[in-house]
């Protein structure tokens, strides 16, 4: 769906499409020895922040619950450190994409939804049960009771033996019941219903006496349930119950819900699976964050709390849980179920699992030990200072957890029209892919951080102490028994093509955490000679040996990723549509304009934005506007360049050429040069640079796989010789 078909959703993220298949990893080595045909050693890696960056410190003695300090080793100065665990996660996510591995980090939980008031007809009917073939809300299986624990399991106790006719466990009380005056006050306007005196979502212990039946209109459904009047405690025929106040006061409200306090024993008991209760808690945290269970958000159902439930007809187990009659429902399929349907499974473990380690949910596959370790990266330089000016402590714009219930952005949609939308239970639905955040300008990132001072913050805000741009760190990545293919994949995942940057830490949606990562040196241990000599210098392979193994591994990796391509035409991992999308999302030197990758609030004030922006924000979530793909946005989006001392890549030509050059070592040439010499080259098809003489004519020398990211065929660039072997060019770098 190209963005020219408007309106469309604006988000700070997009997705790298799912691979059509999973590439199997190499066989696992023995753990008690070094393999002579594999590689052991480490990479010296340099990290430079391009925008303000933050990752939270561990909590020390006397620190607040969420200390604002940057991660540190508890030294006196609290010097910032990039934690190895976070660097590992950053690189693993890239490794997963480049090696066509499964999205192993996808949760196996099942989402909850409620489209009762949605403008999307299909979703509304699927939820409400207006169509018996579609509807998931079966009113005949609706019950209410109290959550209790039995051993390690949960159960819902429903109904009171003193009121057997109310076998569903709940009754309703009219808003005009005089007894409500104790809990709510009347409106100053005549003929208006009572209004809440108690805070929203509060409950009250009451006594009720059954009087007859009432009909509740729930969307397009009618629910028949017992009605009751409030009664004096312990009076004749009265039953104890729990009066629910939920949501905002509605002028058209006719009834309040009362859940009867279960007797001992209750009329019925229904098992509540732990997975259902876990998914309910996860929904509350995702939808309401720290407010969940507070006075301005739905009640959190804990042990002893009243709740409404849906019970499965065949198993008599609870399938959905909610604080009131309009409870949320669970989809039938989990996130991981939908993700697995997107590709054909591998015959064994994929490369990410064999290299980074794997622990399954069952015993069908033994756990796999990781063969790489990321050390913490230590501070080495901060030419402009470590911390941001004015105040080191800042308050970022509101951050929250991902919302995969936003089906218009997280799932592929078959049409540019808003209706119909696919949801998590739709036939042939596909997850969008691996979520990545767009790069944003340094000014945008800085503007999202307000000076903390003494200002009060809400439950969804936090204080942080970010480091500024151009702060440099160094660390090591150690590896054991990697094949040449695995080593090349790790190298390519750490050092991205020129012009691309990683995303690290907190606030990626605001533009924080852009990180330039480069490998300074590859150190390969000669595991046989290491234990045969006392000379430490002889314990390592030569740089030429390492370079050869990297090139061989990179070539073999391309064969595995693109098995049906001719190798002479396929010289880069970055030729597929999905990796072009990934490159666009990572592009630092040329990006989409910040306005196209901003965070759109659910409710934006007219005072904070212009009229057109306010209308778009209002429409985007209310109408569930669909998110275009990354490539659609790049092709038609407005572009902005990041100032640089080097030649700025031309993203427009990259788009037209539909091609991404490779990153690997160069071939040697037959000409004599000196380190520092300038060389001019023209880019040929297949990502080859042809060296030119001073007149612009070809010298006949060609270098493959140079870091010329985002340039097109025919572009002329200057390079500088940075390494020679016997007087011949071994490595060049773009000037």
C-alpha positions in Angstrom: 0.0 0.0 0.0 1.9 3.1 -1.2 1.6 6.2 1.0 0.1 8.1 -1.9 -3.1 6.2 -1.0 -4.0 8.3 2.0 -4.8 8.4 4.8 -2.3 5.9 6.3 -0.9 5.3 9.8 2.3 7.1 11.0 4.4 5.2 13.5 8.1 5.4 14.6 8.5 1.8 13.7 8.0 -0.6 10.8 8.8 -4.2 10.1 11.3 -6.4 8.3 9.1 -8.9 6.5 9.1 -12.5 7.7 11.5 -14.9 5.8 9.7 -17.3 3.4 11.8 -20.1 4.9 14.1 -20.8 7.8 17.8 -21.5 7.1 19.2 -24.4 9.2 22.3 -23.7 11.3 25.6 -25.7 11.2 26.0 -28.9 13.2 27.0 -28.2 16.8 30.6 -28.8 17.9 31.8 -30.8 20.8 32.0 -28.7 24.0 35.1 -30.3 25.5 37.6 -29.4 22.8 38.6 -26.9 20.2 37.7 -27.9 16.6 40.6 -27.4 14.2 38.2 -26.5 11.3 36.4 -23.8 13.4 37.4 -20.4 14.8 37.9 -19.3 18.4 39.0 -15.7 19.4 37.5 -12.3 19.8 36.5 -9.1 18.0 37.6 -5.7 19.2 34.6 -3.5 18.7 34.1 0.3 18.9 30.7 1.9 19.7 29.9 5.6 19.1 26.6 7.2 20.0 25.0 9.2 17.2 22.1 10.5 19.3 21.5 10.7 23.0 21.5 7.2 24.4 20.2 5.6 27.6 20.0 2.2 29.4 19.0 2.1 33.0 21.5 1.2 35.8 21.0 -1.6 38.3 19.4 -0.5 41.6 22.0 0.1 44.3 21.6 0.6 48.0 19.6 3.8 48.7 18.6 4.2 45.0 14.9 4.8 44.0 12.9 2.0 42.4 13.8 3.2 38.9 17.2 5.0 39.3 17.7 7.6 36.5 21.5 6.8 36.3 23.0 5.3 33.1 24.3 1.8 33.5 27.6 1.7 35.5 29.8 -0.5 37.5 29.1 1.3 40.8 32.4 3.3 40.7 32.5 6.6 42.5 32.0 8.6 39.4 29.3 6.2 38.1 31.0 6.2 34.7 28.6 5.0 32.0 29.1 1.5 30.6 27.3 -0.2 27.7 26.2 -3.5 29.3 27.2 -6.6 27.3 23.7 -8.2 27.8 22.1 -5.2 26.0 24.7 -5.3 23.2 24.1 -9.0 22.8 20.4 -8.4 22.4 21.0 -5.6 19.9 23.3 -7.8 17.7 21.2 -10.9 18.1 18.1 -9.2 16.6 20.2 -8.2 13.5 21.8 -11.7 13.3 18.3 -13.2 13.3 17.2 -11.1 10.3 20.4 -11.5 8.2 20.6 -15.3 8.7 16.9 -16.0 7.9 16.2 -17.4 11.4 12.9 -17.7 13.1 11.7 -14.9 15.3 12.4 -16.8 18.5 11.6 -13.8 20.8 7.9 -13.7 19.9 5.8 -14.4 22.9 3.6 -17.5 23.1 0.8 -15.6 24.9 -2.6 -15.0 23.5 -3.8 -11.4 23.1 -7.1 -10.1 24.4 -9.4 -7.8 22.4 -12.7 -5.9 22.7 -14.2 -4.3 19.6 -17.6 -3.8 21.0 -17.7 -0.1 20.0 -15.4 -0.5 17.0 -16.2 1.0 13.6 -14.9 -2.2 12.0 -17.9 -4.3 11.3 -16.1 -7.6 11.0 -14.3 -7.1 14.3 -17.4 -5.9 16.1 -19.4 -8.9 14.9 -16.6 -11.3 15.7 -16.6 -10.0 19.3 -20.2 -9.4 20.0 -21.6 -12.6 18.5 -24.1 -10.9 16.2 -23.3 -13.6 13.7 -23.5 -17.0 15.4 -20.9 -18.4 13.0 -18.5 -15.6 13.8 -19.2 -14.4 17.3 -17.0 -15.5 20.2 -19.1 -14.0 23.0 -21.5 -16.8 24.0 -23.9 -15.2 26.5 -25.1 -18.6 27.6 -21.7 -19.3 29.0 -21.3 -16.0 30.8 -20.8 -16.3 34.6 -19.7 -14.1 37.5 -18.1 -15.0 40.8 -15.0 -14.7 42.9 -11.4 -15.7 42.1 -9.9 -18.2 44.5 -6.9 -20.4 44.6 -6.9 -24.2 44.9 -3.4 -25.6 45.4 -1.3 -24.2 42.6 -4.3 -23.6 40.3 -7.0 -20.9 40.1 -10.7 -21.3 40.1 -13.9 -19.2 39.9 -16.5 -19.9 42.5 -19.9 -18.9 41.1 -23.4 -18.5 42.7 -25.0 -18.6 46.1 -27.2 -21.5 47.3 -29.6 -18.9 48.8 -30.4 -17.6 45.3 -30.5 -20.7 43.0 -32.4 -18.8 40.3 -29.3 -16.6 39.9 -27.2 -19.5 38.7 -25.1 -17.2 36.6 -23.7 -15.6 39.7 -24.8 -12.0 39.1 -27.9 -9.7 39.2 -28.6 -6.1 38.1 -29.9 -3.2 40.2 -31.8 -0.3 38.6 -30.1 3.1 38.6 -33.3 4.4 40.3 -33.1 2.1 43.3 -33.3 4.4 46.4 -30.7 2.3 48.1 -28.0 3.6 45.8 -28.2 7.0 47.5 -25.7 5.6 50.1 -23.1 5.2 47.4 -23.8 7.7 44.7 -25.3 11.2 44.6 -28.1 12.5 42.4 -27.6 15.0 39.6 -28.6 18.6 40.2 -30.6 18.3 37.0 -34.1 16.8 37.2 -34.8 13.5 35.6 -31.2 12.6 35.4 -29.8 9.3 36.6 -27.6 9.0 39.7 -23.9 9.8 39.4 -21.0 8.2 41.1 -19.9 9.5 44.5 -17.3 6.7 44.9 -14.2 6.7 42.7 -14.4 5.0 39.3 -13.9 1.2 39.3 -14.6 0.9 43.1 -16.7 -1.9 44.6 -19.1 -1.9 47.5 -20.4 -4.7 49.7 -24.2 -4.8 49.5 -27.2 -7.0 50.1 -29.8 -7.6 47.4 -33.2 -9.2 47.2 -34.2 -10.8 43.8 -37.3 -9.3 42.3 -37.6 -10.6 38.7 -35.8 -10.5 35.3 -34.2 -7.8 33.3 -33.0 -7.5 29.8 -29.6 -5.9 29.1 -28.7 -4.7 25.7 -25.0 -5.5 25.0 -24.3 -4.2 21.5 -26.6 -6.2 19.3 -27.2 -8.9 21.9 -29.9 -9.1 24.6 -28.9 -10.7 27.9 -31.6 -12.0 30.2 -30.5 -11.9 33.9 -32.2 -11.6 37.3 -33.0 -8.2 38.7 -32.8 -7.2 42.3 -33.4 -4.4 44.8 -30.8 -3.3 47.4 -31.9 -4.6 50.8 -30.9 -4.2 54.5 -28.1 -6.5 55.6 -29.2 -10.0 56.8 -32.8 -9.1 56.1 -35.3 -11.8 55.1 -34.6 -13.2 51.6 -31.5 -10.9 51.1 -28.2 -12.2 49.6 -24.8 -10.7 50.0 -23.2 -9.3 46.9 -20.6 -6.9 45.5 -21.8 -3.7 43.7 -19.6 -2.7 40.8 -18.8 0.9 39.8 -17.0 0.8 36.4 -16.0 3.3 33.8 -17.3 6.8 33.4 -20.8 7.8 34.3 -23.1 7.2 31.3 -26.3 9.2 31.0 -28.1 6.3 29.4 -27.1 3.8 32.1 -30.1 1.8 33.4 -28.5 -0.9 35.5 -25.6 -1.5 37.9 -24.1 -5.0 38.1 -23.9 -6.9 41.4 -21.9 -10.1 41.7 -23.3 -12.4 44.3 -20.9 -13.5 47.0 -20.5 -17.3 46.5 -21.7 -19.6 49.3 -19.7 -22.4 50.7 -19.9 -24.6 48.8 -20.9 -22.4 45.7 -23.4 -23.4 43.1 -20.6 -24.1 40.6 -16.8 -24.0 40.3 -14.9 -23.5 37.1 -11.2 -24.0 36.6 -9.2 -20.9 35.5 -6.1 -22.0 33.6 -2.9 -20.2 34.5 -2.4 -19.2 30.9 -5.7 -17.4 30.8 -4.9 -15.5 34.0 -1.4 -14.7 32.8 -2.8 -13.3 29.5 -5.4 -11.2 31.4 -2.6 -9.7 33.6 -0.5 -9.1 30.5 -3.4 -7.3 28.7 -3.9 -5.0 31.7 -0.2 -4.1 31.9 -0.1 -3.5 28.1 -3.4 -1.5 28.0 -3.0 0.5 31.2 0.6 0.3 32.3 1.3 1.3 35.9 -2.3 2.7 36.1 -3.7 -0.9 36.0 -5.7 -1.5 39.1 -5.6 2.2 40.1 -8.6 4.6 40.5 -8.5 5.7 36.8 -8.2 2.2 35.2 -10.1 -1.1 35.4 -9.8 -3.1 38.5 -7.0 -5.7 38.6 -8.6 -9.0 39.5 -6.6 -10.6 42.3 -7.4 -13.5 44.7 -10.8 -12.8 46.4 -11.9 -10.3 43.8 -15.2 -10.4 41.9 -15.0 -11.0 38.2 -17.0 -11.9 35.1 -15.9 -15.0 33.0 -16.7 -16.9 29.9 -16.6 -20.6 30.3 -15.9 -23.1 27.5 -18.9 -25.3 26.8 -17.0 -28.5 26.3 -14.2 -28.3 29.0 -16.0 -26.1 31.5 -12.8 -24.1 31.9 -12.6 -20.3 32.0 -11.6 -18.8 28.6 -11.9 -15.1 29.4 -11.8 -12.9 32.5 -12.9 -9.3 33.1 -13.8 -6.8 35.7 -17.3 -6.2 34.3 -19.8 -7.5 31.8 -18.0 -5.9 28.9 -15.0 -8.1 29.5 -12.2 -8.6 26.9 -11.9 -11.8 25.0 -8.9 -13.9 24.1 -8.0 -14.7 20.5 -7.9 -18.4 19.8 -4.4 -18.3 18.4 -1.3 -17.1 20.1 1.3 -14.7 18.7 3.8 -17.5 18.1 1.1 -19.6 16.4 0.6 -16.8 13.8 4.3 -16.2 13.4 5.0 -19.9 12.7 2.5 -20.0 9.9 4.5 -17.3 8.0 7.3 -19.6 6.9 8.2 -23.2 6.4 10.0 -24.7 9.5 13.7 -25.6 9.4 14.7 -29.3 9.7 16.7 -28.4 12.8 17.8 -25.4 14.8 18.4 -22.2 12.9 21.8 -20.4 13.0 20.7 -17.9 15.7 19.8 -20.8 18.0 23.0 -22.7 17.4 25.2 -19.6 17.9 23.4 -17.6 20.6 22.0 -20.6 22.4 18.6 -22.1 22.7 16.3 -23.2 25.5 13.0 -24.7 24.4 9.6 -24.9 26.2 9.7 -28.6 26.2 12.2 -31.4 26.3 12.0 -32.3 22.6 15.2 -30.4 21.9 18.0 -30.4 24.4 19.2 -26.9 25.5 22.0 -25.4 23.4 24.9 -23.5 25.0 25.8 -20.1 23.6 29.2 -19.8 21.8 29.6 -16.1 22.0 29.9 -13.6 24.9 29.6 -9.8 24.8 31.8 -7.9 27.3 30.6 -4.6 28.7 31.9 -1.7 26.6 33.9 0.8 28.5 34.1 4.5 28.0 37.2 5.7 26.0 36.3 9.2 24.7 33.8 12.0 25.0 35.1 15.0 23.1 31.9 17.1 23.8 31.3 15.8 27.3 29.5 12.8 28.5 26.2 14.2 29.7 23.7 16.5 28.1 23.9 20.2 29.0 21.7 22.2 31.4 20.6 19.2 33.3 21.8 15.6 33.1 18.5 14.2 34.3 15.8 14.4 31.7 12.1 13.3 31.3 11.5 11.7 27.9 8.1 11.7 26.1 5.9 9.0 27.4 7.2 5.5 26.7 5.1 2.4 26.8 5.2 -1.3 25.8 4.4 -2.6 22.3 0.7 -2.8 21.4 0.3 -5.9 19.1 -3.5 -5.5 19.6 -3.1 -2.7 17.0 -3.9 -5.2 14.2 -3.7 -2.5 11.5 0.0 -2.0 12.1 1.2 -5.4 13.4 -0.5 -7.6 10.8 -0.4 -7.6 7.0 -3.6 -6.2 5.5 -4.8 -7.3 2.1 -6.2 -3.9 1.0 -5.5 -0.2 1.3 -9.1 0.3 2.4 -9.7 0.4 6.2 -12.3 -2.4 6.0 -12.0 -5.3 6.3 -9.1 -5.7 8.6 -7.5 -9.0 9.4 -7.2 -9.9 13.1 -5.2 -12.5 14.9 -7.8 -15.2 14.3 -8.4 -14.4 10.6 -7.7 -17.1 8.0 -4.3 -16.8 6.3 -3.3 -13.9 8.5 0.5 -13.1 8.5 2.5 -11.2 11.1 4.3 -8.2 9.6 7.7 -9.4 10.7 10.6 -8.2 12.9 9.8 -4.8 14.5 12.4 -2.2 14.0 12.5 1.6 14.7 13.3 4.2 12.1 16.4 6.3 12.6 15.5 9.9 13.6 17.5 13.1 13.6 19.7 14.1 16.7 17.6 17.2 17.1 14.4 15.2 17.2 15.9 12.9 19.9 17.1 15.8 22.0 13.7 17.7 21.7 12.0 14.6 23.1 13.9 15.0 26.4 12.7 17.7 28.7 14.6 19.1 31.6 13.4 17.4 34.7 13.9 20.0 37.4 11.3 19.8 40.1 8.3 19.0 37.7 6.0 16.3 38.8 5.7 13.3 36.5 2.8 10.9 36.0 2.8 7.1 36.3 3.7 6.6 32.6 6.7 8.9 32.7 10.2 8.3 34.0 13.4 10.2 34.8 16.6 9.2 32.9 20.2 10.4 32.6 21.2 9.9 29.0 24.6 10.3 27.5 25.0 12.7 24.6 26.0 12.0 21.0 29.6 11.3 20.0 30.5 9.4 23.1 32.8 6.4 22.3 33.1 3.0 24.0 35.2 -0.1 23.3 34.6 -3.7 24.1 35.1 -7.3 23.0 32.9 -10.0 21.6 34.4 -13.4 22.3 33.5 -16.6 20.4 34.3 -20.3 20.5 34.2 -22.9 17.8 32.4 -20.9 15.1 32.4 -22.0 11.5 33.5 -19.6 8.8 29.9 -19.0 7.9 28.9 -18.3 11.5 31.8 -15.9 12.0 31.0 -14.0 8.8 27.3 -13.7 9.9 28.4 -12.4 13.3 30.8 -9.9 11.6 28.1 -8.7 9.3 25.6 -8.4 12.1 27.9 -6.2 14.2 29.4 -4.0 11.5 26.6 -2.9 9.3 27.1 -1.5 5.8 28.3 2.1 5.7 25.5 4.6 6.3 23.5 2.3 8.6 23.4 2.3 12.4 22.2 0.1 15.2 19.5 1.0 17.7 20.3 0.5 21.4 18.7 1.0 24.8 15.6 2.9 25.8 13.5 5.4 23.8 14.2 4.0 20.3 10.8 5.4 19.2 12.0 8.9 20.1 15.2 8.6 18.2 17.4 7.7 21.1 20.0 5.0 20.9 21.4 5.4 17.4 24.8 3.6 17.6 27.6 3.4 15.1 29.4 0.1 15.5 32.7 -0.9 13.9 35.0 -3.8 14.3 38.5 -2.6 14.9 40.3 -6.0 14.7 39.5 -9.7 14.3 41.6 -11.9 16.6 41.7 -15.6 15.7 43.5 -18.0 18.1 45.6 -20.8 16.6 44.3 -23.3 19.1 46.8 -26.0 18.1 49.9 -23.8 18.3 48.7 -22.0 21.5 49.5 -24.9 23.7 52.7 -25.9 21.9 54.6 -22.6 22.3 55.5 -20.2 25.0 55.6 -17.3 22.6 52.2 -15.6 22.8 52.7 -13.9 19.5 52.7 -17.2 17.7 49.4 -18.2 19.2 47.3 -16.2 16.7 46.5 -16.5 13.0 47.6 -13.8 10.6 45.2 -11.0 9.5 45.3 -12.4 6.0 44.1 -15.8 7.3 41.3 -14.1 9.1 40.3 -12.1 6.1 40.3 -15.1 3.8 38.1 -17.1 6.2 35.7 -14.2 6.5 35.4 -13.8 2.7 34.9 -17.6 2.3 32.3 -17.7 5.1 30.5 -14.7 3.6 30.4 -16.3 0.2 29.0 -19.5 1.7 26.4 -17.6 3.7 25.1 -16.0 0.5 24.8 -19.4 -1.1 22.6 -20.6 1.8 20.4 -17.5 2.0 19.9 -17.4 -1.8 20.3 -21.1 -2.9 18.7 -20.5 -6.3 20.8 -17.6 -7.4 23.9 -17.6 -9.5 26.8 -16.7 -7.2 28.5 -14.3 -9.7 25.3 -12.3 -9.7 24.6 -12.5 -6.0 27.5 -10.9 -4.1 25.6 -9.4 -1.2 23.3 -10.4 1.6 21.4 -7.2 1.0 19.7 -8.1 -2.3 16.4 -9.4 -1.1 13.3 -7.2 -0.6 13.2 -7.9 3.2 16.8 -6.8 3.7 16.3 -3.7 1.6 13.5 -2.8 4.0 15.8 -3.5 6.9 18.5 -1.3 5.4 16.1 1.5 5.0 15.0 1.3 8.6 18.6 1.3 9.8 19.7 4.1 7.4 21.4 6.9 9.3 22.9 9.2 6.7 19.7 9.4 4.7 16.4 9.1 6.5 12.7 9.8 6.2 11.7 13.1 7.5 11.0 13.1 11.2 7.4 13.9 10.7 6.8 10.6 8.9 8.3 8.6 11.8 6.9 10.4 14.8 5.0 8.9 17.7 1.3 9.6 17.2 -0.5 9.9 20.5 -4.0 8.4 20.9 -5.3 11.8 22.0 -3.3 14.9 20.9 -4.3 18.4 22.1 -5.3 21.0 19.6 -3.1 23.4 21.5 0.0 21.2 20.9 -0.4 20.5 17.2 -1.6 22.2 14.1 -5.1 21.4 12.8 -4.1 19.0 10.1 -1.9 17.0 12.4 -4.6 16.9 15.1 -7.1 15.6 12.6 -4.7 12.9 11.5 -4.0 11.8 15.0 -7.7 11.6 15.8 -8.3 9.6 12.6 -5.4 7.3 12.8 -6.5 5.3 15.8 -10.2 5.8 15.7 -10.4 4.6 12.1 -7.6 2.1 12.4 -5.5 3.4 9.5 -3.2 0.8 8.0 0.6 1.1 8.2 2.4 1.0 4.8 5.5 -1.2 4.4 8.9 0.2 4.9 9.8 0.1 1.2 6.5 1.9 0.3 7.4 4.7 2.7 11.0 4.9 1.4 10.0 5.0 -2.3 7.5 7.8 -1.8 8.6 9.4 1.5 10.2 12.8 2.0 14.0 12.4 2.6 16.4 14.3 4.8 20.2 14.0 4.8 22.4 13.8 7.9 25.4 16.2 7.4 28.7 14.3 7.1 32.3 14.9 6.4 32.2 12.0 3.9 30.3 11.8 0.6 26.6 11.6 1.5 25.0 8.5 -0.1 22.2 9.2 -2.4 19.2 7.2 -1.2 17.1 8.3 -4.3 19.4 6.4 -6.6 19.5 3.4 -4.3 15.7 3.3 -4.5 15.7 3.5 -8.2 18.4 0.8 -8.6 16.7 -1.4 -6.0 20.1 -2.6 -5.0 22.3 -2.6 -1.9 26.0 -3.2 -2.3 27.9 -5.7 -0.2 30.2 -5.5 2.8 33.2 -7.8 2.8 36.9 -7.8 2.3 38.4 -6.6 -1.1 40.4 -8.6 -3.6 44.1 -7.7 -4.1 45.2 -5.9 -7.1 48.4 -6.0 -9.3 49.2 -2.3 -9.1 51.7 -0.7 -6.8 50.4 1.9 -4.3 51.3 3.5 -1.0 49.0 3.7 2.1 47.1 7.0 1.9 47.0 7.1 -1.9 43.7 8.3 -3.4 42.0 6.0 -5.9 39.0 6.9 -8.0 36.4 4.2 -8.9 33.2 3.7 -10.8 30.6 1.4 -9.5 29.7 -1.5 -11.9 26.7 -3.9 -11.8 27.2 -6.6 -9.2 28.7 -4.2 -6.6 32.2 -4.1 -8.2 34.3 -1.0 -8.2 36.4 -0.4 -11.4 39.5 1.7 -10.6 40.1 4.7 -13.0 43.2 6.6 -14.0 43.6 10.4 -13.8 41.9 10.8 -17.1 38.9 8.8 -16.0 39.7 5.8 -18.1 39.5 2.3 -16.8 42.8 0.8 -15.4 41.4 -2.7 -15.8 41.5 -3.2 -12.0 38.3 -4.2 -10.2 37.7 -4.5 -6.5 34.7 -6.5 -5.3 32.5 -6.0 -2.2 33.6 -2.6 -1.2 31.6 -0.6 1.5 29.8 1.6 -1.0 26.4 1.4 0.6 23.4 3.1 -1.1 25.2 4.1 -4.3 24.0 3.2 -7.7 25.6 1.8 -10.8 27.7 4.4 -12.6 28.5 6.5 -9.5 32.1 7.7 -9.3 33.6 7.8 -5.8 37.0 8.4 -4.3 38.8 5.8 -2.1 41.9 5.9 0.1 44.3 3.0 0.3 44.5 1.9 4.0 46.3 -1.4 3.7 48.9 -3.0 1.4 50.2 -6.5 1.0 53.5 -6.7 -0.9 52.8 -3.3 -2.4 49.4 -4.4 -3.7 46.1 -3.0 -2.5 44.7 -5.2 0.2 42.0 -2.9 1.6 40.6 0.5 0.7 38.1 2.8 2.4 35.7 5.3 0.9 37.2 8.8 1.2 
